[in-house]
Amino acid sequence: MLSEEYIRREKQVAEGFKEYFDKRPEFKKEMENLWYSLKNDEITPPKNLEKELLKSVKNIIKNGVITWL
């Protein structure tokens, strides 16, 4: 039962992010550029990246606002 609930919630989160990015094509493009830069070592992530990303995701879910861009 627990795993089914987890899967359902994960799907909801994925749908939420897809909807968020679909409504903001310019943001989606910037995120793709950022990912490309990280992947190709053009930039290095800050030491506290995981903490900042978690904070930003919580803020997106709560307010629909990105604070770190």
C-alpha positions in Angstrom: 0.0 0.0 0.0 2.7 2.5 0.9 4.5 2.0 -2.4 1.3 2.7 -4.3 0.8 5.9 -2.4 4.4 6.9 -3.0 4.0 6.2 -6.8 0.8 8.2 -6.9 2.4 11.2 -5.2 5.5 11.0 -7.4 3.2 11.1 -10.5 1.4 14.1 -9.1 4.7 15.9 -8.6 5.9 15.1 -12.1 2.6 16.3 -13.5 2.9 19.5 -11.5 6.4 20.2 -12.8 5.4 19.5 -16.3 2.4 21.9 -16.1 4.6 24.5 -14.5 7.3 24.3 -17.2 4.6 24.1 -20.0 3.2 27.4 -18.9 6.7 29.0 -18.8 8.6 28.1 -21.9 11.2 30.8 -21.3 12.0 29.3 -17.9 12.1 25.8 -19.4 14.7 27.0 -21.9 16.8 28.6 -19.2 16.8 25.4 -17.2 17.9 23.4 -20.2 20.8 25.9 -20.7 21.7 25.6 -17.0 21.7 21.8 -17.2 23.8 21.9 -20.3 26.3 24.1 -18.6 26.5 21.9 -15.5 26.8 18.8 -17.6 29.7 20.2 -19.7 31.5 21.6 -16.6 31.1 25.2 -17.9 29.9 26.1 -14.4 30.2 24.3 -11.0 27.3 23.9 -8.6 27.5 25.6 -5.2 28.4 23.5 -2.2 24.9 23.9 -0.8 23.1 23.2 -4.1 20.9 20.3 -2.8 19.7 22.4 0.1 18.9 25.4 -2.1 17.1 23.2 -4.7 15.0 21.6 -2.0 14.1 25.1 -0.6 13.2 26.3 -4.1 11.0 23.3 -4.9 9.1 23.8 -1.6 8.6 27.4 -2.6 7.4 26.5 -6.1 4.9 24.0 -4.6 3.7 26.5 -2.0 3.7 29.8 -4.0 4.5 29.0 -7.6 7.6 31.3 -7.3 11.3 30.6 -8.1 13.6 32.4 -5.6 17.0 31.4 -6.8 17.0 32.7 -10.4 
